[in-house]
Amino acid sequence: MRGQALAIFVAILAGIAWGRPKIEIPEPGGLGRSRLEELLMVPPDLARQSRDSQQLWMELADSSVVLAARAEGFLDARCGVSIAELDSAAGRVTVRVAFREGPEYRYGQIRFAGPDGSQDPPV
């Protein structure tokens, strides 16, 4: 009985690991690998989706990563998400992320001055 339960548990874990998309991020930069994986939101059924759906997901993933990097001060950030390997029959997919954050821009106080010379408090 115990052996059967263990075998079932191992089979379930193997199925989860086998079907989960593999993500390759050679250079995660300052955002870090875990943050990038979180931003990508890779759907578990990506391998079985249509090409149009895959393309739409890749574009959204690119945008999510770039917007998050820019919010962190990496205004020149670039991201390219692609499907490197696809086996829709087995439900396996490898996603490759080419991420370049570029230089980090830091800025201090920003003051706004009206046409009459009046100034708003610093933002």
C-alpha positions in Angstrom: 0.0 0.0 0.0 2.8 2.4 1.0 4.7 1.5 -2.1 1.7 2.2 -4.4 1.1 5.6 -2.8 4.8 6.5 -3.3 4.7 5.4 -6.9 1.6 7.4 -7.6 3.1 10.5 -5.9 6.3 10.2 -8.0 4.3 9.7 -11.2 2.3 12.9 -10.5 5.4 14.9 -9.7 7.1 13.6 -12.9 4.0 14.6 -15.0 4.0 18.1 -13.5 7.7 18.6 -14.2 7.5 17.0 -17.7 4.7 19.2 -18.9 6.0 22.5 -17.4 7.6 24.8 -19.8 11.4 25.1 -19.6 12.6 28.7 -19.4 16.1 29.7 -20.5 17.3 33.1 -19.3 21.0 33.5 -20.0 21.4 37.0 -18.6 18.6 37.9 -16.1 20.3 41.2 -15.2 19.2 43.3 -12.2 15.6 42.1 -12.3 16.7 38.5 -11.5 15.6 35.2 -12.8 12.6 34.7 -10.5 11.2 38.2 -11.2 11.6 37.6 -15.0 9.8 34.2 -14.7 7.0 35.9 -12.7 6.6 38.6 -15.4 6.6 36.2 -18.2 3.5 34.3 -16.9 4.2 31.3 -19.2 0.9 29.4 -19.7 1.2 25.7 -18.8 -0.4 24.7 -22.0 1.7 27.0 -24.2 2.9 24.0 -26.4 -0.7 23.2 -27.3 -1.8 26.7 -28.1 -2.3 28.0 -31.7 0.6 29.9 -33.3 -1.4 33.1 -33.1 -1.9 32.6 -29.3 1.7 31.8 -28.9 2.7 35.0 -30.8 0.3 37.1 -28.8 1.7 35.7 -25.5 5.3 36.4 -26.7 4.5 40.0 -27.5 2.7 40.5 -24.1 5.6 38.9 -22.2 8.1 41.2 -24.0 6.1 44.2 -23.0 5.7 43.1 -19.4 9.4 42.6 -18.9 10.3 45.9 -20.6 7.8 47.9 -18.7 9.0 46.4 -15.4 12.6 47.1 -16.2 11.8 50.7 -17.2 10.0 51.2 -13.9 13.2 50.1 -12.2 15.2 52.8 -14.0 16.5 50.7 -16.9 15.0 53.0 -19.6 16.9 51.3 -22.5 15.7 47.8 -21.6 15.1 45.3 -24.4 13.5 41.9 -24.3 12.9 39.2 -26.8 10.9 36.2 -25.9 10.9 33.2 -28.3 9.9 29.6 -28.4 13.1 27.8 -28.9 11.8 24.2 -28.9 8.2 23.0 -29.3 6.8 19.5 -29.1 3.1 19.9 -29.0 2.4 16.2 -29.1 4.3 15.7 -25.8 3.2 19.1 -24.5 6.8 20.3 -24.0 8.1 23.7 -24.8 11.3 25.7 -24.2 11.1 29.4 -23.9 14.2 31.5 -24.5 14.4 35.0 -23.1 17.0 37.5 -24.5 17.0 40.4 -22.0 19.2 43.4 -21.9 18.6 46.0 -19.3 21.0 48.7 -20.5 22.3 51.4 -18.1 20.3 52.3 -15.0 19.2 55.9 -15.0 18.8 57.6 -11.7 17.2 61.0 -11.3 16.6 63.3 -8.3 13.8 65.7 -7.7 11.7 66.9 -10.5 10.3 70.4 -10.2 7.6 71.8 -12.5 7.5 75.5 -13.2 4.5 77.3 -14.6 4.6 80.0 -17.4 4.5 82.6 -14.7 7.5 81.2 -12.9 5.5 79.6 -10.0 6.8 76.3 -8.9 4.9 73.2 -7.6 6.4 71.3 -4.7 9.0 68.7 -5.8 7.7 65.3 -7.0 
